[in-house]
């Protein structure tokens, strides 16, 4: 089963965005493809995210990408946003 889509962005600095058009039947395949892209980027020393920050879908890769630094990020978030009013419900 093929997926139709495009890649856009500023690829010269290694930052690109996929836009995969799917039917409901293709959703699982497209999700697996997107996860494979992130895993490959991390394996090559890249990141799961670009200039827009981490999204809800990719937050599961934060631990793999940042390791122990993730705890420091959470502590900084708590320091500057103790009431959790900025991006409530997000990982950081």
Backbone bond lengths (Angstrom), bond angles and torsions (degrees), N, CA, C in turn:
res aa  C-N    CA-C-N  psi(-1)  N-CA   C-N-CA  omega(-1)  CA-C   N-CA-C  phi
1 X - - - 1.458 - - 1.520 108.70 -
2 X 1.280 118.31 126.30 1.462 123.44 -178.43 1.527 110.00 -93.41
3 X 1.315 114.81 153.27 1.456 121.12 175.89 1.522 108.43 -113.96
4 X 1.326 116.70 135.99 1.459 121.56 176.91 1.519 108.86 -99.82
5 X 1.315 116.01 138.62 1.457 119.25 178.27 1.500 110.89 178.77
6 X 1.302 114.13 -167.66 1.452 120.18 -179.42 1.523 109.90 -144.70
7 X 1.309 115.16 163.67 1.451 122.58 172.92 1.517 106.40 -120.37
8 X 1.320 116.06 125.62 1.453 121.04 178.56 1.517 108.64 -128.34
9 X 1.292 117.15 161.51 1.449 119.93 175.58 1.501 112.17 139.78
10 X 1.300 114.46 -161.17 1.454 123.02 179.77 1.518 106.72 -112.71
11 X 1.308 114.46 75.86 1.459 123.08 -170.85 1.530 111.49 -66.40
12 X 1.308 118.02 -21.31 1.457 121.08 178.87 1.521 112.44 -58.01
13 X 1.326 117.27 -32.21 1.464 119.83 176.77 1.529 111.41 -100.28
14 X 1.337 116.16 12.73 1.457 120.75 176.47 1.510 114.18 82.81
15 X 1.308 118.30 13.16 1.455 121.57 -176.96 1.526 109.15 -110.35
16 X 1.311 116.14 114.90 1.458 119.52 178.61 1.518 110.09 -137.96
17 X 1.300 115.40 161.05 1.461 122.60 -177.89 1.524 108.06 -127.51
18 X 1.312 116.11 130.01 1.462 119.33 177.31 1.517 109.35 -93.59
19 X 1.292 115.72 146.56 1.453 122.59 176.24 1.520 105.69 -132.71
20 X 1.325 116.59 98.50 1.455 121.95 -175.31 1.528 108.67 -104.29
21 X 1.312 115.36 121.94 1.457 121.10 179.42 1.533 108.19 -93.01
22 X 1.323 117.13 121.44 1.458 120.16 -175.52 1.520 111.61 -134.35
23 X 1.298 113.26 158.07 1.457 121.27 169.30 1.533 106.53 -90.10
24 X 1.309 117.66 165.83 1.468 118.52 177.70 1.535 113.09 -56.07
25 X 1.316 116.89 -32.18 1.461 120.62 179.87 1.524 112.30 -70.21
26 X 1.306 118.09 -22.95 1.462 122.67 -178.41 1.524 113.40 -94.17
27 X 1.330 117.34 -2.87 1.461 120.63 -173.16 1.530 112.92 -57.23
28 X 1.317 118.15 -46.61 1.468 120.84 -178.92 1.526 111.18 -62.57
29 X 1.318 117.02 -40.69 1.462 120.82 178.78 1.529 110.39 -65.03
30 X 1.319 117.45 -42.28 1.460 120.87 179.34 1.519 111.01 -66.07
31 X 1.323 117.76 -38.92 1.469 121.21 177.71 1.522 110.81 -63.71
32 X 1.321 117.03 -42.18 1.470 120.80 178.45 1.528 110.42 -64.33
33 X 1.327 116.81 -39.58 1.463 121.36 177.81 1.529 110.77 -62.73
34 X 1.330 116.66 -45.09 1.463 121.11 179.91 1.532 110.80 -63.13
35 X 1.328 117.41 -41.01 1.460 120.48 177.75 1.518 111.23 -65.03
36 X 1.318 116.74 -37.22 1.467 120.50 178.08 1.534 110.93 -63.32
37 X 1.318 116.84 -39.18 1.467 120.47 177.75 1.525 110.10 -61.26
38 X 1.324 117.16 -45.06 1.472 120.62 -179.05 1.521 110.54 -65.65
39 X 1.322 117.24 -45.48 1.469 120.39 179.82 1.530 111.03 -60.70
40 X 1.319 116.34 -39.69 1.459 120.13 178.59 1.526 110.89 -66.36
41 X 1.317 116.90 -41.21 1.472 120.60 177.97 1.528 110.70 -61.79
42 X 1.321 117.23 -44.24 1.467 120.34 179.07 1.523 111.26 -64.63
43 X 1.319 117.02 -40.03 1.465 120.82 179.35 1.522 111.79 -63.30
44 X 1.329 116.53 -28.78 1.457 121.55 -179.97 1.531 112.53 -91.10
45 X 1.337 116.37 6.42 1.460 120.33 178.88 1.518 113.93 88.37
46 X 1.321 116.31 11.80 1.462 120.68 179.42 1.518 111.54 -89.94
47 X 1.300 114.89 -158.71 1.458 120.99 -175.94 1.525 110.58 -129.44
48 X 1.324 115.31 160.61 1.457 120.71 178.32 1.522 111.65 -82.12
49 X 1.300 116.24 -8.12 1.451 119.55 -173.67 1.516 111.42 -138.19
50 X 1.306 115.38 168.32 1.458 121.00 178.17 1.513 110.23 -117.58
51 X 1.293 115.31 -141.18 1.456 119.81 -174.87 1.521 113.89 -74.71
52 X 1.321 118.30 -8.83 1.462 120.81 -175.64 1.522 113.57 -96.36
53 X 1.310 118.53 0.64 1.458 120.50 -179.49 1.514 111.58 88.11
54 X 1.303 115.89 179.36 1.461 121.35 -176.91 1.518 110.11 -87.68
55 X 1.303 116.13 139.98 1.455 121.05 178.12 1.516 111.27 -98.69
56 X 1.303 115.98 175.49 1.456 120.59 -179.04 1.528 112.08 -64.25
57 X 1.315 116.87 -34.45 1.459 120.45 -177.95 1.527 111.64 -69.40
58 X 1.318 117.11 -38.23 1.463 120.96 -174.62 1.526 113.58 -93.71
59 X 1.308 118.75 -0.30 1.461 119.42 -176.61 1.523 113.04 -62.31
60 X 1.320 117.80 -22.98 1.466 120.25 179.01 1.529 112.16 -66.67
61 X 1.332 117.25 -14.46 1.462 120.96 179.12 1.528 113.04 -92.30
62 X 1.310 117.76 -4.66 1.462 120.88 -176.25 1.526 112.45 -61.07
63 X 1.318 117.77 -43.17 1.465 121.51 -179.91 1.527 110.48 -62.59
64 X 1.319 116.23 -45.17 1.467 120.46 179.78 1.525 111.57 -62.95
65 X 1.322 116.03 -40.04 1.459 119.75 -177.18 1.528 113.22 -75.90
66 X 1.319 117.09 -40.84 1.465 120.09 -171.01 1.522 115.23 -108.04
67 X 1.324 117.40 -16.24 1.468 120.42 178.49 1.522 112.06 55.06
68 X 1.346 117.26 -133.79 1.459 121.35 -176.72 1.532 113.95 -62.16
69 X 1.325 117.86 -22.04 1.468 120.18 179.38 1.523 111.61 -63.78
70 X 1.331 116.60 -23.71 1.460 119.75 -179.32 1.523 110.96 -61.81
71 X 1.322 117.91 -37.09 1.465 120.80 178.00 1.529 110.53 -63.40
72 X 1.333 117.05 -40.29 1.460 120.66 176.86 1.524 110.75 -63.27
73 X 1.316 117.22 -40.37 1.462 120.58 178.46 1.526 110.59 -61.32
74 X 1.319 115.95 -42.48 1.472 120.31 179.10 1.527 110.72 -64.14
75 X 1.324 116.62 -39.33 1.458 120.06 178.95 1.532 111.23 -65.56
76 X 1.315 116.97 -40.45 1.466 120.28 176.88 1.527 111.51 -64.39
77 X 1.312 116.01 -41.01 1.467 120.54 177.32 1.527 109.31 -60.08
78 X 1.312 117.30 -44.34 1.463 121.69 179.67 1.530 110.73 -64.35
79 X 1.318 117.48 -38.70 1.469 122.19 179.75 1.527 111.37 -62.70
80 X 1.328 117.07 -46.24 1.458 121.07 -175.73 1.530 113.94 -89.34
81 X 1.325 117.34 -14.37 1.467 121.16 -178.68 1.529 109.72 -140.66
82 X 1.339 117.77 64.19 1.463 120.29 -175.97 1.529 114.14 -63.80
83 X 1.325 117.12 -25.39 1.465 120.05 179.04 1.525 112.28 -87.62
84 X 1.327 116.99 -2.17 1.470 122.84 179.46 1.533 112.09 54.03
85 X 1.332 115.08 47.81 1.475 119.34 179.37 1.525 112.02 -97.48
86 X 1.338 117.09 -14.18 1.457 120.33 178.54 1.527 108.56 -96.43
87 X 1.308 116.95 116.25 1.465 122.63 -176.76 1.525 112.22 53.64
88 X 1.336 117.12 55.13 1.472 119.23 -179.37 1.527 111.36 -60.24
89 X 1.310 115.28 140.84 1.455 120.97 179.00 1.504 113.97 86.08
90 X 1.323 117.89 -4.37 1.455 120.72 179.28 1.522 108.91 -87.06
91 X 1.319 116.08 166.52 1.467 120.92 -174.78 1.520 111.63 -66.23
92 X 1.313 117.79 -34.17 1.468 121.62 178.89 1.503 109.40 -120.04
